[in-house]
């Protein structure tokens, strides 16, 4: 379980990026964090593995105050894939890149190879194990950064804009990864601007504005019409099916599947 | 007008070309969307159309790139930069690293074109206004969120008021509002006669913006036509790995559920 208690982060220079966030995320939850650019999403999640330390407030992970843990210790619990994969990639071969994390966490053969192979398969990179990461295009370098985190088998996986730059197949891979993490009762926390991906992939959506949480609930709750003004205040729009469903008086239908189901139910009547 | 004729291109160190026999013409004021699966050749086409490949990154090009009637092969780097500007997926690759504030960063482009100071300032202010970056002008460009950095990178390009602009996933890291602002700014730029080529996965953005859309796969142009026709092509989702725009997806979902797509279309209006 992850708890943030009145978390505040002020950057050097005075930017108050996170301004009092109190949240509880249970084990096995799949949570999306959304909000306008600069609303504090990335700053918030970087506290979870100790990359940033709170200016005020606390982070408690599985009952332990994160302040008492070193980054290396937190890394065994929380894996974080950066928005920009090039901040993360350094090895000369895809396989070495993916093995680095789990090896540092003490994983040894044959488990190490197994973890690496699984992560490469999940991200569709199994054919590229011997490729130099910089011979991969941007979208596959993003998947590589994701594979490196998956291979660490951390109980918590944090993904900063995982679908950025992905084509339809890449988005489908990421959706499948979140689903399998959920099956394994691992926690996924993802930052995203892709409302369709958010609505159809996550159980819970947290909306941030100016460093604070303004909405928190299931996709059907958060994207429900009464919340649209709040979403608009942080430069977000509900996904198109939610807007269509509301216009047609079908209630909140945040995904295409839920809209189609509601339409079918109405025409059956 | 920017025109590619029979262009094939091979990267330095590669055995085979990655673009084959590409014919593409961007008329003045025309906005052309570029879609296709990852590693199908979109980014390479952007590099070639902007003249960066092979002039700056080497490799071998056959065929011709002509810019406003002048073959690009005969242009010096600065002459090329005055005619065509290019924006990349990752804004960090574009940041100058020498500007102390966001305002200076955006002003750098027009300044380097040798424009007088009042003109440079006026253009910078206009770009800042269009993308609503007023609150960030004093910020250190290195202290921006991913999306803010991307908006600043686009503002830098707008301030140069180029004749031709090539953008490789300009909105990948932007929130929905930022994406909308960029769309409006690009549309306004096109009305001044600038031609645009925009590689994007966000077909919803291209849907409302482009006069024409082309799809590239395997290094070849496989679809080229009016926006409605190409984005409604059934091959998008399957063969090309491109997510169709929401309105197309919804119309199909309604049809599958036995609901009159006109009903959904009406709710979208």
Boltz contact constraints between the chains, C-beta under 6 A:
constraints:
  - contact:
      token1: [A, 36]
      token2: [B, 175]
      max_distance: 6.0
  - contact:
      token1: [A, 37]
      token2: [B, 145]
      max_distance: 6.0
  - contact:
      token1: [A, 37]
      token2: [B, 147]
      max_distance: 6.0
  - contact:
      token1: [A, 37]
      token2: [B, 148]
      max_distance: 6.0
  - contact:
      token1: [A, 37]
      token2: [B, 175]
      max_distance: 6.0
  - contact:
      token1: [A, 37]
      token2: [B, 178]
      max_distance: 6.0
  - contact:
      token1: [A, 38]
      token2: [B, 145]
      max_distance: 6.0
  - contact:
      token1: [A, 38]
      token2: [B, 148]
      max_distance: 6.0
  - contact:
      token1: [A, 83]
      token2: [B, 146]
      max_distance: 6.0
  - contact:
      token1: [A, 137]
      token2: [B, 38]
      max_distance: 6.0
  - contact:
      token1: [A, 137]
      token2: [B, 39]
      max_distance: 6.0
  - contact:
      token1: [A, 138]
      token2: [B, 89]
      max_distance: 6.0
  - contact:
      token1: [A, 139]
      token2: [B, 38]
      max_distance: 6.0
  - contact:
      token1: [A, 164]
      token2: [B, 172]
      max_distance: 6.0
  - contact:
      token1: [A, 164]
      token2: [B, 173]
      max_distance: 6.0
  - contact:
      token1: [A, 165]
      token2: [B, 89]
      max_distance: 6.0
  - contact:
      token1: [A, 165]
      token2: [B, 172]
      max_distance: 6.0
  - contact:
      token1: [A, 167]
      token2: [B, 37]
      max_distance: 6.0
  - contact:
      token1: [A, 167]
      token2: [B, 38]
      max_distance: 6.0
  - contact:
      token1: [A, 167]
      token2: [B, 201]
      max_distance: 6.0
  - contact:
      token1: [A, 167]
      token2: [B, 241]
      max_distance: 6.0
  - contact:
      token1: [A, 168]
      token2: [B, 241]
      max_distance: 6.0
  - contact:
      token1: [A, 168]
      token2: [B, 242]
      max_distance: 6.0
  - contact:
      token1: [A, 168]
      token2: [B, 243]
      max_distance: 6.0
  - contact:
      token1: [A, 169]
      token2: [B, 241]
      max_distance: 6.0
  - contact:
      token1: [A, 193]
      token2: [B, 175]
      max_distance: 6.0
  - contact:
      token1: [A, 235]
      token2: [B, 175]
      max_distance: 6.0
  - contact:
      token1: [A, 235]
      token2: [B, 177]
      max_distance: 6.0
  - contact:
      token1: [A, 236]
      token2: [B, 176]
      max_distance: 6.0
  - contact:
      token1: [A, 237]
      token2: [B, 176]
      max_distance: 6.0
  - contact:
      token1: [A, 240]
      token2: [B, 246]
      max_distance: 6.0
  - contact:
      token1: [A, 244]
      token2: [B, 267]
      max_distance: 6.0
  - contact:
      token1: [A, 247]
      token2: [B, 267]
      max_distance: 6.0
  - contact:
      token1: [A, 248]
      token2: [B, 267]
      max_distance: 6.0
  - contact:
      token1: [A, 256]
      token2: [B, 253]
      max_distance: 6.0
  - contact:
      token1: [A, 260]
      token2: [B, 253]
      max_distance: 6.0
  - contact:
      token1: [A, 260]
      token2: [B, 257]
      max_distance: 6.0
  - contact:
      token1: [A, 263]
      token2: [B, 257]
      max_distance: 6.0
  - contact:
      token1: [A, 263]
      token2: [B, 259]
      max_distance: 6.0
  - contact:
      token1: [A, 264]
      token2: [B, 257]
      max_distance: 6.0
  - contact:
      token1: [A, 267]
      token2: [B, 259]
      max_distance: 6.0
